[in-house]
Structures are given as structure tokens and as C-alpha cells.
């Protein structure tokens, strides 16, 4: 009987295989792993030669696992996860204690920054690194533990916890309403309206939901950051349609108020906690998830 080979594929090849399987796209997987698409393709071809079978069906639309590929992924997935976790555990103490968070700018400035000291007070052993942008950074390339992203939750290769019960409402400062009172929704078409361009739901969708005609005059201002809209409204410049989650501190302090009833607000699920599968087992990530769950009380 021929002796079975003891040769094992390289970890690099297996990581490429796993990421291509998750994304269904070689270029996207290569980006996640910080290598070139040609290098990723080379690693896949090398793995298939070593295994003696085809792992993916290729087409112009991307790649799809073959039956053999599905079975192989099912077998090696837990092994790679265990290897990742074991490597993280054996890393130096400084790396284990550094919690790296990336989030959408407005959420970072308006919600997280005023509260993050509570996490530090509860878990002083963790060093926090916070970066903000609307770009979806690579967890591996950019060394991110957890991301708080704004948008539609279509990141299927990661764990996703969505912030529930977020609502979009018409908001204004008390000073503005003293000068320009609003009695019903139909009157808003005559007011100074500030457009926030980043939310998933904006003024046009709100007018449509209320079965009202769209405004025929220009927006007073257009901002691509929610914090700019909130500040402009607080200064009394006009009305905004914004997230009450982001405006929470403004509303609590009375700097802004809801103009209409809660029934004329719209629900939205726009903010999500996103992290690689298995990362929730790391203490720094687990403690942050537990803490933010208590602060929000609506994380699912």
C-alpha cells in the first residue's frame, strides 16, 4: 500500500481559500488579506494541486464552492478559527489589552465619545484605540477588533449585531420654533430645511411617507455628516430630519426637541456592530459588547 503523504497545505493557502469562500470573489478576499489578486489566485491554484481536486467553480461573476470545497471549508473552518484564537492568546500582553475600534464619524463623535469613559472606568486594563471614517476598513489589514458601521448590513462574512429601535425624527431648536412655530406636518414644506445626506432615510423619504408633496425650494444647507446637521439645527438655522440615537444628548439637554409626534417619526436600522467570527470570545471584545449592550439596551 502506498504511504500517505504527511504534507500539509500552508496556512497562507488555507486563509486565502477561507476568505475567497466567504466573499465569493478573489479580488475582495485579496484586499482583506492585504495581498494582490494574482497572489491569491496563485495560492488557490497551489492548494488545489496539493489536494488534487477543484475547490471552486470559476465564472465571470465570481467563484462558487464546489461540493468538495464546501466539505473542505466545513472541516478546516473550526481549525483555522482555533488557530487564530490560540495565536491571539499567546500574543504579547500589550496586544491582548489593546481594543481597536473603528466607527462611523457621527456615531463616534455624538454617541460613543461622550460615553466611552464609562467603559474605561469599568475596564481600565484595556487600552482603547478609536478611528472614525465611513470607509469599511479591513479587520486584518487595518488591525481592527470591532467596527460600528452605518449602512445596510450586507457584510455576510462577519458577525453583525444591529442597534434596534433607532428612529428618524424632525428636530429643531426651541429658539427656532419660537420664531417659526410648526403645528402640523404639512407646514414643513414652507420652513428652512437642512438635508443630512448620510442617513439611510432622508427628507424626500419622510415627505413621501407622510403623503406630502416634495419641497420645491432648495435645501437651506446640505451636510454629509450628521453632526454638522445637528449643530446647525441647534444654532437655530432650520429643521433637520435626523436620528434620535445620534441626537440623544441634544434632546436630553433640551438643545433640540422633536417637532412632531412620535407617530410621524420613521424607524431605521442603520448602525451595526461588526466583527470577525470568533472575535467575541476575546475578553477585550466580549467586555465591550457587554458594555455597549447595557448602554443601548437594544442591541440584537
Long-range contacts (C-beta under 8 A, 24 or more apart in sequence): 7-50, 9-47, 9-50, 9-51, 10-43, 11-83, 12-43, 13-43, 13-44, 13-46, 13-47, 13-50, 14-47, 14-76, 14-80, 15-80, 16-40, 16-43, 16-44, 16-47, 17-43, 17-44, 17-47, 17-55, 17-69, 17-72, 17-73, 17-76, 18-73, 18-76, 18-77, 18-80, 19-157, 20-44, 20-56, 20-63, 21-56, 21-65, 21-69, 21-73, 22-156, 22-157, 23-157, 24-62, 24-63, 24-64, 25-62, 25-63, 26-62, 26-63, 31-138, 31-141, 32-138, 32-139, 32-140, 32-141, 33-140, 33-141, 34-138, 34-140, 34-141, 81-277, 81-278, 84-278, 85-278, 85-281, 85-282, 88-282, 94-127, 96-282, 96-283, 96-284, 97-125, 97-126, 97-127, 97-284, 98-126, 98-127, 98-128, 98-129, 98-284, 99-126, 99-127, 99-128, 99-129, 99-145, 99-146, 99-284, 99-285, 99-288, 100-129, 100-131, 100-143, 100-144, 100-145, 100-146, 101-128, 101-129, 101-130, 101-131, 101-144, 101-145, 101-146, 101-147, 101-148, 101-288, 102-130, 102-131, 102-132, 102-133, 102-137, 102-142, 102-144, 102-146, 102-147, 102-148, 103-130, 103-131, 103-132, 103-147, 103-148, 103-149, 104-132, 104-133, 104-134, 104-148, 104-149, 104-150, 104-271, 105-132, 105-133, 105-134, 105-225, 105-227, 106-150, 106-198, 106-225, 106-226, 106-227, 106-246, 107-148, 107-150, 107-246, 107-271, 108-132, 108-148, 109-227, 110-226, 110-227, 110-230, 110-246, 110-247, 110-248, 110-249, 111-245, 111-246, 111-248, 112-148, 114-249, 115-295, 118-291, 118-295, 119-287, 119-288, 119-291, 119-292, 122-287, 122-291, 123-287, 123-291, 126-284, 126-287, 134-198, 139-275, 139-276, 145-275, 145-279, 145-282, 145-284, 145-285, 145-288, 146-273, 146-274, 146-275, 146-279, 146-285, 146-288, 146-289, 147-273, 147-274, 147-275, 148-271, 148-272, 148-273, 148-274, 149-271, 149-272, 149-274, 150-198, 150-200, 150-270, 150-271, 150-272, 151-200, 151-270, 151-272, 152-200, 153-269, 153-272, 153-274, 155-272, 155-274, 157-277, 158-274, 158-275, 158-276, 158-277, 159-274, 159-275, 159-276, 159-277, 159-279, 159-280, 160-272, 160-273, 160-274, 161-272, 161-273, 161-289, 161-299, 161-300, 162-269, 162-271, 162-272, 162-273, 162-299, 162-300, 163-245, 163-269, 163-270, 163-271, 163-272, 163-273, 163-296, 163-298, 163-299, 164-269, 164-298, 164-299, 164-300, 165-267, 165-298, 166-243, 166-244, 166-245, 166-267, 166-268, 166-269, 166-270, 166-271, 167-243, 167-244, 167-245, 167-262, 167-265, 167-266, 167-267, 167-268, 168-199, 168-201, 168-206, 168-241, 168-242, 168-243, 168-244, 168-265, 168-266, 168-267, 168-268, 169-241, 169-242, 169-244, 169-247, 169-258, 169-259, 169-260, 169-262, 169-264, 169-265, 169-266, 170-206, 170-239, 170-240, 170-241, 170-258, 170-259, 170-260, 170-264, 170-265, 171-230, 171-233, 171-239, 171-240, 171-241, 171-242, 171-244, 171-247, 171-250, 171-251, 171-256, 171-257, 171-258, 171-259, 172-233, 172-238, 172-239, 172-240, 172-256, 172-257, 172-259, 173-233, 173-234, 173-235, 173-236, 173-255, 173-256, 173-257, 174-254, 174-257, 175-236, 176-233, 176-236, 176-237, 176-238, 176-239, 177-257, 177-259, 179-236, 182-239, 182-259, 182-260, 184-260, 185-210, 185-212, 185-260, 185-264, 186-212, 188-212, 188-239, 188-259, 189-213, 189-215, 189-216, 191-238, 191-239, 192-220, 192-237, 192-238, 192-239, 193-219, 193-220, 193-238, 193-239, 193-240, 193-241, 194-219, 194-220, 194-221, 194-222, 194-223, 194-229, 194-232, 194-233, 194-237, 194-238, 194-239, 194-240, 195-219, 195-221, 195-222, 195-223, 195-229, 196-223, 196-226, 196-229, 196-240, 196-241, 196-242, 197-222, 197-223, 197-224, 198-224, 198-225, 198-226, 199-226, 199-241, 199-242, 199-243, 199-268, 199-270, 200-268, 200-270, 201-241, 201-266, 201-268, 202-241, 203-241, 205-266, 206-241, 206-266, 209-266, 210-264, 230-256, 243-268, 243-270, 245-271, 273-299
